[in-house]
Structures are given as C-alpha cells and as structure tokens.
Amino acid sequence: MKWSDFFTSSVGKKLIMSLSGLFLIAFLVVHVGLNACIWAMDDGVMFNKAAHFMGANVVPRVLEIGLFAGFLLHIIQGLALEFQNRSNRKKGYAVKMGSKGSAWYRKSMGLLGTLILLFLIMHISHFWVPSRITGLEPTYIDGKEYHDLFGRMAAVFTDNIGIVILYVLGCISLAWHLVHGFQSAFRTLGLTNHKYIRLINGLGIGFSIIVPLAFALMPISFYMGWV
C-alpha cells in the first residue's frame, strides 16, 4: 500500500485524527496554564507578560503555525470521517439500539466539532486578530510596553452576558468532545491494555472536566468582577 493510500484510508484518517488531537490537547494544557494568570490578582501584569512572551519569541510563533495546521488537519480529517461514517450508516440498524448503543457524544463528534469550530472562529476574532493583526491598546509594565490582552479580555466579557454565555456553551461542547476524543486517541495508537485504558479513561474524564471548566470560568470571572 502506498503512503498516500494509507493516509486516505479509514485507518490512516483515524491515525491523523489521534495524533493531531493529542497535539491540540497539549496546546490546551499550555493555553489554560497561561490564561490562568488572569487570577494572579495583579491587574493583569503576569498575564500580559506571559502573553507577550508567547507572541514575541520565535519558537512560540513557529509552534503557532503548527497549531493552525493541526487545527485544519484535525477538522478536515474529522469531517471526512464523519461523512464516511454517515454513508456507512445509511441503511441503519434492523433493531433500534436506543440507549444500548454508543453514547450520544460519541455519535455526535461531528456536531460537537462543528460547534467548537464556530466557537474557535469567534475566539480568534476576539483575541488573536487584535493581538496579531489589528493591534491592541498598549500597557506599560516597569517602563516596558506590552499589548494589553488582559484589558481586551475585560472589554469582551465585562457587561456582555451574551458573549459570556456563548463562550460557556463552547466550553461545554469542548468538554463533551474531549470525553470521547481523549481516550479514543490513545486507543487508535494501539493502547488497548485494560489496565492502562482504565487509567487513560480516568485521566480523560478529569481532563475533560477541569480544562473546559477553567476556560469557562475565565469569561465568568470578568463578568462577575472576580478579577
């Protein structure tokens, strides 16, 4: 089998989905850690410094390109798998499985992924575009100029309950997507030992709760005046 045939096959698509998914999971860890700096209670000093480091250094900027490539690859392969699965299910089951079948979020990965994509577009327009393209208001820390990304977050979320609700819904979609996607990525890579699968499932559920919850609390914190 040619390499091109492998990566267009069902197995190849699932492998790309798992590898790109694990890369995006690693990004979420970094992103939630950086954004958690908003709770330092220092008027955004730590957060703006951390954001400046990520935007001003070569390595994070190169990784940013890889991140966008990872998102596109994950989305394209996800849609391809979703269309393939739908075509395979056209005839349906002779007996309706109901709740005995796969969990609804496993059967709705395409829908959840689409909701996350829409959320991502909104998130990029709110923060990445102003930060990288159109520019942000400056703030000065120890006499040095920084982009005031903390101030931008305050402007987006404070007194904007509709935006806050959309972000929270996006985080809920992310949580459901991760519940299946986390353990599925490891299964695709061949981790089928029952002992380790139980550990991976536990870590996946914990990750799927903690990380989206932390992200959801960020807009809520600005809206409620907690930061």
QUIWO-V358140 format. One record per residue. N is the residue number from 1. RES is the residue in one letter. NEAR is the number of other C-alpha atoms within 8 Angstrom. D_CENTER is the distance of its C-alpha to the mean C-alpha in whole Angstrom. Layout:
# QUIWO-V358140
[[N & RES & NEAR & D_CENTER] [N & RES & NEAR & D_CENTER]]
This chain:
# QUIWO-V358140
[[1 & M & 4 & 33] [2 & K & 5 & 32] [3 & W & 6 & 29] [4 & S & 6 & 28] [5 & D & 8 & 29] [6 & F & 10 & 27] [7 & F & 11 & 24] [8 & T & 8 & 24] [9 & S & 8 & 25] [10 & S & 8 & 24] [11 & V & 8 & 23] [12 & G & 10 & 22] [13 & K & 12 & 19] [14 & K & 11 & 18] [15 & L & 11 & 19] [16 & I & 12 & 17] [17 & M & 13 & 14] [18 & S & 14 & 14] [19 & L & 9 & 14] [20 & S & 12 & 11] [21 & G & 12 & 9] [22 & L & 10 & 11] [23 & F & 9 & 10] [24 & L & 11 & 7] [25 & I & 8 & 7] [26 & A & 8 & 10] [27 & F & 9 & 8] [28 & L & 9 & 6] [29 & V & 9 & 10] [30 & V & 8 & 11] [31 & H & 8 & 9] [32 & V & 11 & 10] [33 & G & 8 & 13] [34 & L & 10 & 14] [35 & N & 8 & 13] [36 & A & 11 & 15] [37 & C & 10 & 18] [38 & I & 13 & 19] [39 & W & 6 & 21] [40 & A & 9 & 23] [41 & M & 7 & 26] [42 & D & 6 & 27] [43 & D & 8 & 26] [44 & G & 12 & 23] [45 & V & 8 & 25] [46 & M & 10 & 23] [47 & F & 14 & 20] [48 & N & 13 & 21] [49 & K & 9 & 23] [50 & A & 9 & 19] [51 & A & 10 & 18] [52 & H & 10 & 21] [53 & F & 8 & 21] [54 & M & 9 & 18] [55 & G & 8 & 19] [56 & A & 7 & 23] [57 & N & 8 & 23] [58 & V & 6 & 23] [59 & V & 6 & 21] [60 & P & 9 & 17] [61 & R & 11 & 18] [62 & V & 8 & 19] [63 & L & 8 & 15] [64 & E & 8 & 14] [65 & I & 8 & 16] [66 & G & 8 & 14] [67 & L & 10 & 11] [68 & F & 8 & 12] [69 & A & 8 & 14] [70 & G & 11 & 11] [71 & F & 10 & 9] [72 & L & 8 & 12] [73 & L & 11 & 14] [74 & H & 12 & 11] [75 & I & 9 & 12] [76 & I & 8 & 15] [77 & Q & 12 & 16] [78 & G & 11 & 14] [79 & L & 9 & 16] [80 & A & 8 & 19] [81 & L & 11 & 19] [82 & E & 10 & 19] [83 & F & 8 & 22] [84 & Q & 8 & 24] [85 & N & 8 & 23] [86 & R & 8 & 24] [87 & S & 7 & 27] [88 & N & 7 & 28] [89 & R & 7 & 28] [90 & K & 6 & 30] [91 & K & 5 & 33] [92 & G & 5 & 32] [93 & Y & 6 & 33] [94 & A & 4 & 37] [95 & V & 4 & 36] [96 & K & 5 & 33] [97 & M & 7 & 31] [98 & G & 5 & 30] [99 & S & 6 & 28] [100 & K & 5 & 29] [101 & G & 6 & 27] [102 & S & 7 & 23] [103 & A & 7 & 21] [104 & W & 6 & 20] [105 & Y & 10 & 16] [106 & R & 8 & 17] [107 & K & 8 & 19] [108 & S & 8 & 17] [109 & M & 10 & 14] [110 & G & 10 & 14] [111 & L & 7 & 15] [112 & L & 13 & 11] [113 & G & 13 & 10] [114 & T & 8 & 12] [115 & L & 10 & 11] [116 & I & 11 & 7] [117 & L & 8 & 9] [118 & L & 8 & 12] [119 & F & 11 & 10] [120 & L & 8 & 8] [121 & I & 8 & 12] [122 & M & 8 & 13] [123 & H & 9 & 11] [124 & I & 9 & 12] [125 & S & 9 & 15] [126 & H & 9 & 16] [127 & F & 11 & 15] [128 & W & 10 & 14] [129 & V & 11 & 18] [130 & P & 11 & 20] [131 & S & 11 & 19] [132 & R & 7 & 20] [133 & I & 7 & 22] [134 & T & 7 & 24] [135 & G & 8 & 24] [136 & L & 10 & 24] [137 & E & 6 & 27] [138 & P & 8 & 28] [139 & T & 8 & 28] [140 & Y & 8 & 31] [141 & I & 8 & 30] [142 & D & 4 & 33] [143 & G & 5 & 35] [144 & K & 6 & 32] [145 & E & 8 & 30] [146 & Y & 11 & 26] [147 & H & 11 & 24] [148 & D & 11 & 23] [149 & L & 12 & 19] [150 & F & 11 & 20] [151 & G & 8 & 23] [152 & R & 10 & 20] [153 & M & 11 & 18] [154 & A & 9 & 21] [155 & A & 7 & 22] [156 & V & 9 & 19] [157 & F & 14 & 19] [158 & T & 11 & 23] [159 & D & 5 & 25] [160 & N & 9 & 22] [161 & I & 9 & 22] [162 & G & 6 & 21] [163 & I & 9 & 18] [164 & V & 12 & 17] [165 & I & 8 & 17] [166 & L & 9 & 15] [167 & Y & 11 & 12] [168 & V & 10 & 13] [169 & L & 8 & 13] [170 & G & 11 & 9] [171 & C & 12 & 8] [172 & I & 9 & 11] [173 & S & 12 & 10] [174 & L & 13 & 6] [175 & A & 11 & 9] [176 & W & 11 & 11] [177 & H & 12 & 9] [178 & L & 12 & 9] [179 & V & 11 & 12] [180 & H & 10 & 14] [181 & G & 10 & 11] [182 & F & 12 & 12] [183 & Q & 12 & 15] [184 & S & 9 & 16] [185 & A & 14 & 15] [186 & F & 11 & 17] [187 & R & 10 & 20] [188 & T & 10 & 20] [189 & L & 8 & 20] [190 & G & 6 & 23] [191 & L & 9 & 23] [192 & T & 7 & 25] [193 & N & 6 & 27] [194 & H & 6 & 27] [195 & K & 6 & 28] [196 & Y & 9 & 24] [197 & I & 12 & 22] [198 & R & 8 & 23] [199 & L & 8 & 22] [200 & I & 10 & 19] [201 & N & 10 & 18] [202 & G & 8 & 19] [203 & L & 8 & 17] [204 & G & 12 & 14] [205 & I & 10 & 15] [206 & G & 8 & 15] [207 & F & 9 & 12] [208 & S & 13 & 10] [209 & I & 9 & 13] [210 & I & 8 & 13] [211 & V & 11 & 9] [212 & P & 12 & 9] [213 & L & 9 & 12] [214 & A & 10 & 12] [215 & F & 10 & 10] [216 & A & 11 & 12] [217 & L & 8 & 15] [218 & M & 10 & 15] [219 & P & 13 & 16] [220 & I & 10 & 18] [221 & S & 10 & 20] [222 & F & 13 & 21] [223 & Y & 13 & 22] [224 & M & 7 & 24] [225 & G & 7 & 25] [226 & W & 6 & 24] [227 & V & 8 & 23]]
